[in-house]
Amino acid sequence: MFEFLKKLLGFKRKGFGLDIDRSALEDKDERNFILGGSWNYQPKQVRVLLPTRGIRDQKQINSCVLESIAVQKEQQEGTDLSAQVAAAYLRSLKVMGENGTSLDAGQKMLIDFGMAERRFEDDDRRTFYTFTRPTILTEEVIANAGLHKGKSYWRAPSLGQILEQIDEGRIGQTGCIWYDTYTALRGRRILQPFMGQQVGGHAFAIVGYDTNFNGEKVVILQNSFGEDFGDKGFFYIRFRDFEKVCTFAPRYSLDIDKDKASWLSLHSGRGMRELNSPRVYLIEGDRKRYIPDIGLMLLLGINHEKLETDTDNMLLEVPEGNEMTIEDVPPAKVYEMKRLIQVSQDDKILREIAKKYFPDILLT
């Protein structure tokens, strides 16, 4: 049965379009920006399915990385984009072959080259070489791709961060080691992890979640095997299985230029005082979050006496997330602070923390 499916969909035994050897090196990329957000984030809605511009079909070409990036970028651009032009460009750089490319190579392509509109492609999928022939890279096509560039890409290592991105309306890209039973998914069945035989690496788009999918909480993925696959092109992975199945950390293309992204990455997890202002922010991935008082700073492990001031005046350009609250403090730090207050109640700052956040343990 699987041999028939391989012939039908054109899959090669070594990979489905994600070069496993190259992806193993992805954590070494110098642009390893990490998204902000809570690892314990709880979805705000029962079900979200972000709109896309249709189900793509890679057929016999291992172009899944580029198909899923196109799904992401089409949402931002509002136009159909070409995986074929992107594949030809990556082949010209010798970072894409018959077994595909890596997630990082695809995301870097989006920043350096862009993604041309789909009207320029002929979608010749007879072979990898006809599909990626360099003659498609005309001056007009290259110029058009330059109109549809990304600025930076970011990783979301946890399911909580992914759910938050979905609630914010962003489509993600991820990948996994693929098994033959995954290919056989039909209808609204949920993917059963690690069953069958490994057949290579594969990439797809993250487009939603459902907290009551026949009684299960699932992430909704959009594949590039055509509408005959899964649930009319979509498939589902349980929340509890997602991080162990999708081991290639999800990527998000954001409208944040590289210099700003580098600054954010350098200061991530640190408290920064705004230039010419008493306001203090926690840098959390791609955003800043206001910290309202010294007590919360201490709970977050930030020394208010050694705060760095934003002399580069970058904070003004950084997107602002929700104000920090006690709910954002890890439980272990809350426990440590309560213990410290109980044994050191003469400390003025600790008493102020207790008065605001833990009045039940404050001794009069």
LINCOR-V235222 format. One record per residue. N is the residue number from 1. PHI is phi as a letter, one per 40 degrees, with the letter a starting at -180 (* if undefined). OMEGA is omega in whole degrees, 0 to 359 (NA if undefined). BURIAL is + if it has 24 or more other C-alpha atoms within 12 Angstrom, else -. Layout:
n=N phi=PHI omega=OMEGA burial=BURIAL
n=N phi=PHI omega=OMEGA burial=BURIAL
This chain:
n=1 phi=* omega=182 burial=-
n=2 phi=c omega=177 burial=-
n=3 phi=d omega=178 burial=-
n=4 phi=c omega=180 burial=-
n=5 phi=c omega=179 burial=-
n=6 phi=c omega=179 burial=+
n=7 phi=c omega=182 burial=-
n=8 phi=c omega=184 burial=-
n=9 phi=c omega=176 burial=+
n=10 phi=g omega=183 burial=+
n=11 phi=c omega=175 burial=+
n=12 phi=c omega=185 burial=+
n=13 phi=d omega=187 burial=+
n=14 phi=c omega=183 burial=+
n=15 phi=a omega=179 burial=+
n=16 phi=b omega=179 burial=+
n=17 phi=h omega=177 burial=+
n=18 phi=b omega=183 burial=+
n=19 phi=c omega=187 burial=+
n=20 phi=c omega=182 burial=+
n=21 phi=c omega=181 burial=-
n=22 phi=c omega=183 burial=+
n=23 phi=c omega=179 burial=+
n=24 phi=c omega=181 burial=-
n=25 phi=c omega=192 burial=-
n=26 phi=c omega=181 burial=+
n=27 phi=c omega=179 burial=-
n=28 phi=c omega=181 burial=-
n=29 phi=c omega=184 burial=-
n=30 phi=c omega=179 burial=-
n=31 phi=b omega=185 burial=+
n=32 phi=c omega=181 burial=+
n=33 phi=c omega=183 burial=+
n=34 phi=b omega=179 burial=+
n=35 phi=c omega=171 burial=+
n=36 phi=c omega=180 burial=+
n=37 phi=h omega=184 burial=+
n=38 phi=c omega=175 burial=+
n=39 phi=c omega=181 burial=-
n=40 phi=b omega=183 burial=-
n=41 phi=d omega=177 burial=-
n=42 phi=b omega=183 burial=-
n=43 phi=d omega=184 burial=+
n=44 phi=c omega=184 burial=-
n=45 phi=b omega=177 burial=-
n=46 phi=c omega=182 burial=-
n=47 phi=a omega=174 burial=-
n=48 phi=b omega=171 burial=+
n=49 phi=b omega=183 burial=+
n=50 phi=c omega=182 burial=+
n=51 phi=c omega=175 burial=-
n=52 phi=b omega=183 burial=+
n=53 phi=c omega=175 burial=+
n=54 phi=h omega=179 burial=+
n=55 phi=c omega=180 burial=+
n=56 phi=c omega=181 burial=+
n=57 phi=b omega=181 burial=+
n=58 phi=c omega=179 burial=+
n=59 phi=f omega=186 burial=+
n=60 phi=c omega=182 burial=+
n=61 phi=c omega=181 burial=+
n=62 phi=c omega=186 burial=+
n=63 phi=b omega=187 burial=+
n=64 phi=d omega=179 burial=+
n=65 phi=d omega=183 burial=+
n=66 phi=c omega=176 burial=+
n=67 phi=c omega=181 burial=+
n=68 phi=c omega=175 burial=+
n=69 phi=c omega=178 burial=+
n=70 phi=c omega=178 burial=+
n=71 phi=d omega=177 burial=+
n=72 phi=c omega=189 burial=+
n=73 phi=c omega=177 burial=+
n=74 phi=c omega=178 burial=+
n=75 phi=c omega=181 burial=+
n=76 phi=c omega=187 burial=+
n=77 phi=c omega=182 burial=+
n=78 phi=g omega=178 burial=-
n=79 phi=a omega=180 burial=-
n=80 phi=c omega=185 burial=+
n=81 phi=b omega=191 burial=+
n=82 phi=b omega=171 burial=+
n=83 phi=c omega=182 burial=+
n=84 phi=c omega=179 burial=+
n=85 phi=c omega=179 burial=+
n=86 phi=c omega=179 burial=+
n=87 phi=c omega=179 burial=+
n=88 phi=c omega=179 burial=+
n=89 phi=c omega=181 burial=+
n=90 phi=c omega=175 burial=+
n=91 phi=c omega=180 burial=+
n=92 phi=c omega=177 burial=-
n=93 phi=c omega=182 burial=-
n=94 phi=g omega=175 burial=-
n=95 phi=b omega=171 burial=+
n=96 phi=a omega=178 burial=+
n=97 phi=b omega=182 burial=+
n=98 phi=c omega=179 burial=+
n=99 phi=c omega=174 burial=+
n=100 phi=g omega=183 burial=+
n=101 phi=a omega=181 burial=+
n=102 phi=b omega=177 burial=+
n=103 phi=c omega=180 burial=+
n=104 phi=c omega=179 burial=+
n=105 phi=c omega=178 burial=+
n=106 phi=c omega=180 burial=+
n=107 phi=c omega=176 burial=+
n=108 phi=c omega=176 burial=+
n=109 phi=d omega=181 burial=+
n=110 phi=c omega=180 burial=+
n=111 phi=c omega=188 burial=+
n=112 phi=c omega=187 burial=+
n=113 phi=b omega=185 burial=+
n=114 phi=g omega=182 burial=+
n=115 phi=b omega=183 burial=+
n=116 phi=c omega=178 burial=+
n=117 phi=c omega=187 burial=+
n=118 phi=c omega=181 burial=+
n=119 phi=c omega=181 burial=-
n=120 phi=c omega=186 burial=+
n=121 phi=c omega=172 burial=+
n=122 phi=b omega=175 burial=-
n=123 phi=f omega=179 burial=+
n=124 phi=c omega=185 burial=-
n=125 phi=b omega=178 burial=+
n=126 phi=c omega=176 burial=-
n=127 phi=a omega=175 burial=-
n=128 phi=d omega=186 burial=+
n=129 phi=c omega=174 burial=+
n=130 phi=c omega=181 burial=-
n=131 phi=c omega=187 burial=+
n=132 phi=b omega=184 burial=+
n=133 phi=d omega=185 burial=+
n=134 phi=c omega=182 burial=+
n=135 phi=c omega=179 burial=-
n=136 phi=c omega=182 burial=+
n=137 phi=c omega=178 burial=+
n=138 phi=c omega=179 burial=-
n=139 phi=d omega=179 burial=-
n=140 phi=c omega=181 burial=-
n=141 phi=c omega=179 burial=+
n=142 phi=c omega=179 burial=+
n=143 phi=c omega=180 burial=-
n=144 phi=c omega=178 burial=+
n=145 phi=d omega=180 burial=+
n=146 phi=c omega=177 burial=-
n=147 phi=c omega=185 burial=-
n=148 phi=b omega=180 burial=+
n=149 phi=c omega=168 burial=+
n=150 phi=c omega=178 burial=+
n=151 phi=b omega=178 burial=+
n=152 phi=a omega=175 burial=+
n=153 phi=b omega=190 burial=+
n=154 phi=b omega=179 burial=+
n=155 phi=b omega=177 burial=+
n=156 phi=b omega=187 burial=+
n=157 phi=c omega=186 burial=+
n=158 phi=b omega=177 burial=+
n=159 phi=c omega=179 burial=+
n=160 phi=d omega=179 burial=+
n=161 phi=c omega=180 burial=+
n=162 phi=c omega=179 burial=+
n=163 phi=c omega=178 burial=+
n=164 phi=c omega=177 burial=+
n=165 phi=c omega=177 burial=+
n=166 phi=c omega=179 burial=+
n=167 phi=c omega=177 burial=+
n=168 phi=c omega=174 burial=-
n=169 phi=g omega=183 burial=+
n=170 phi=b omega=174 burial=+
n=171 phi=c omega=179 burial=+
n=172 phi=b omega=176 burial=+
n=173 phi=b omega=176 burial=+
n=174 phi=a omega=180 burial=+
n=175 phi=a omega=182 burial=+
n=176 phi=a omega=166 burial=+
n=177 phi=c omega=187 burial=+
n=178 phi=c omega=178 burial=+
n=179 phi=b omega=184 burial=+
n=180 phi=c omega=179 burial=+
n=181 phi=c omega=178 burial=+
n=182 phi=c omega=181 burial=+
n=183 phi=c omega=184 burial=+
n=184 phi=c omega=180 burial=+
n=185 phi=d omega=176 burial=+
n=186 phi=a omega=177 burial=-
n=187 phi=g omega=187 burial=-
n=188 phi=c omega=177 burial=-
n=189 phi=c omega=177 burial=+
n=190 phi=c omega=179 burial=+
n=191 phi=c omega=176 burial=+
n=192 phi=c omega=189 burial=+
n=193 phi=c omega=164 burial=+
n=194 phi=g omega=177 burial=-
n=195 phi=c omega=178 burial=-
n=196 phi=g omega=186 burial=-
n=197 phi=b omega=175 burial=-
n=198 phi=c omega=181 burial=-
n=199 phi=b omega=177 burial=+
n=200 phi=h omega=178 burial=+
n=201 phi=b omega=182 burial=+
n=202 phi=a omega=179 burial=+
n=203 phi=b omega=182 burial=+
n=204 phi=a omega=185 burial=+
n=205 phi=b omega=176 burial=+
n=206 phi=c omega=189 burial=+
n=207 phi=b omega=179 burial=+
n=208 phi=i omega=174 burial=+
n=209 phi=a omega=176 burial=+
n=210 phi=a omega=183 burial=+
n=211 phi=c omega=177 burial=+
n=212 phi=a omega=179 burial=-
n=213 phi=c omega=186 burial=-
n=214 phi=f omega=178 burial=-
n=215 phi=g omega=181 burial=-
n=216 phi=b omega=172 burial=-
n=217 phi=c omega=186 burial=+
n=218 phi=b omega=167 burial=+
n=219 phi=c omega=180 burial=+
n=220 phi=b omega=180 burial=+
n=221 phi=b omega=174 burial=+
n=222 phi=b omega=183 burial=+
n=223 phi=c omega=179 burial=+
n=224 phi=b omega=178 burial=+
n=225 phi=b omega=182 burial=+
n=226 phi=g omega=185 burial=+
n=227 phi=c omega=178 burial=-
n=228 phi=c omega=180 burial=+
n=229 phi=c omega=172 burial=+
n=230 phi=f omega=180 burial=+
n=231 phi=c omega=181 burial=+
n=232 phi=f omega=177 burial=+
n=233 phi=h omega=180 burial=+
n=234 phi=b omega=170 burial=+
n=235 phi=a omega=193 burial=+
n=236 phi=b omega=175 burial=+
n=237 phi=b omega=179 burial=+
n=238 phi=c omega=175 burial=+
n=239 phi=d omega=187 burial=+
n=240 phi=c omega=181 burial=-
n=241 phi=c omega=194 burial=-
n=242 phi=d omega=186 burial=+
n=243 phi=c omega=179 burial=+
n=244 phi=c omega=177 burial=-
n=245 phi=c omega=185 burial=+
n=246 phi=c omega=187 burial=+
n=247 phi=c omega=173 burial=+
n=248 phi=c omega=190 burial=+
n=249 phi=d omega=180 burial=+
n=250 phi=d omega=178 burial=+
n=251 phi=b omega=175 burial=+
n=252 phi=b omega=177 burial=+
n=253 phi=c omega=184 burial=+
n=254 phi=b omega=180 burial=+
n=255 phi=c omega=179 burial=+
n=256 phi=b omega=185 burial=+
n=257 phi=c omega=189 burial=+
n=258 phi=c omega=182 burial=+
n=259 phi=c omega=179 burial=-
n=260 phi=c omega=179 burial=+
n=261 phi=c omega=179 burial=+
n=262 phi=c omega=178 burial=+
n=263 phi=c omega=179 burial=+
n=264 phi=c omega=180 burial=+
n=265 phi=c omega=181 burial=+
n=266 phi=c omega=185 burial=-
n=267 phi=b omega=183 burial=+
n=268 phi=d omega=179 burial=+
n=269 phi=g omega=183 burial=+
n=270 phi=b omega=174 burial=+
n=271 phi=c omega=181 burial=+
n=272 phi=b omega=176 burial=+
n=273 phi=c omega=180 burial=+
n=274 phi=c omega=180 burial=+
n=275 phi=c omega=179 burial=-
n=276 phi=f omega=181 burial=-
n=277 phi=a omega=177 burial=-
n=278 phi=c omega=185 burial=-
n=279 phi=c omega=181 burial=+
n=280 phi=b omega=181 burial=+
n=281 phi=b omega=168 burial=+
n=282 phi=c omega=175 burial=+
n=283 phi=c omega=185 burial=+
n=284 phi=b omega=180 burial=+
n=285 phi=g omega=185 burial=+
n=286 phi=c omega=186 burial=+
n=287 phi=a omega=171 burial=+
n=288 phi=b omega=179 burial=+
n=289 phi=b omega=184 burial=+
n=290 phi=c omega=176 burial=+
n=291 phi=b omega=192 burial=+
n=292 phi=c omega=183 burial=+
n=293 phi=a omega=181 burial=+
n=294 phi=c omega=181 burial=+
n=295 phi=d omega=180 burial=+
n=296 phi=c omega=176 burial=+
n=297 phi=d omega=181 burial=+
n=298 phi=c omega=177 burial=+
n=299 phi=c omega=180 burial=+
n=300 phi=c omega=179 burial=+
n=301 phi=g omega=181 burial=+
n=302 phi=b omega=179 burial=+
n=303 phi=c omega=184 burial=-
n=304 phi=c omega=180 burial=+
n=305 phi=c omega=182 burial=-
n=306 phi=b omega=180 burial=-
n=307 phi=c omega=175 burial=+
n=308 phi=c omega=177 burial=+
n=309 phi=c omega=182 burial=+
n=310 phi=c omega=181 burial=+
n=311 phi=c omega=177 burial=-
n=312 phi=c omega=180 burial=-
n=313 phi=f omega=180 burial=-
n=314 phi=c omega=185 burial=+
n=315 phi=d omega=181 burial=+
n=316 phi=c omega=184 burial=-
n=317 phi=c omega=185 burial=-
n=318 phi=c omega=177 burial=+
n=319 phi=d omega=183 burial=+
n=320 phi=b omega=175 burial=-
n=321 phi=c omega=180 burial=+
n=322 phi=c omega=177 burial=-
n=323 phi=d omega=179 burial=-
n=324 phi=c omega=177 burial=+
n=325 phi=b omega=178 burial=-
n=326 phi=c omega=179 burial=+
n=327 phi=c omega=181 burial=-
n=328 phi=c omega=181 burial=+
n=329 phi=c omega=179 burial=+
n=330 phi=d omega=181 burial=-
n=331 phi=d omega=181 burial=-
n=332 phi=c omega=179 burial=-
n=333 phi=c omega=176 burial=-
n=334 phi=c omega=180 burial=+
n=335 phi=c omega=180 burial=-
n=336 phi=c omega=181 burial=-
n=337 phi=c omega=178 burial=+
n=338 phi=c omega=179 burial=+
n=339 phi=c omega=180 burial=-
n=340 phi=c omega=179 burial=+
n=341 phi=c omega=183 burial=+
n=342 phi=c omega=182 burial=-
n=343 phi=b omega=184 burial=-
n=344 phi=b omega=187 burial=-
n=345 phi=c omega=176 burial=-
n=346 phi=c omega=180 burial=-
n=347 phi=c omega=185 burial=-
n=348 phi=c omega=182 burial=-
n=349 phi=c omega=180 burial=-
n=350 phi=c omega=178 burial=+
n=351 phi=c omega=178 burial=+
n=352 phi=c omega=177 burial=-
n=353 phi=c omega=181 burial=+
n=354 phi=c omega=182 burial=+
n=355 phi=d omega=183 burial=-
n=356 phi=c omega=190 burial=-
n=357 phi=b omega=184 burial=+
n=358 phi=b omega=184 burial=+
n=359 phi=c omega=182 burial=-
n=360 phi=c omega=182 burial=-
n=361 phi=b omega=182 burial=+
n=362 phi=c omega=177 burial=+
n=363 phi=c omega=179 burial=-
n=364 phi=c omega=NA burial=-
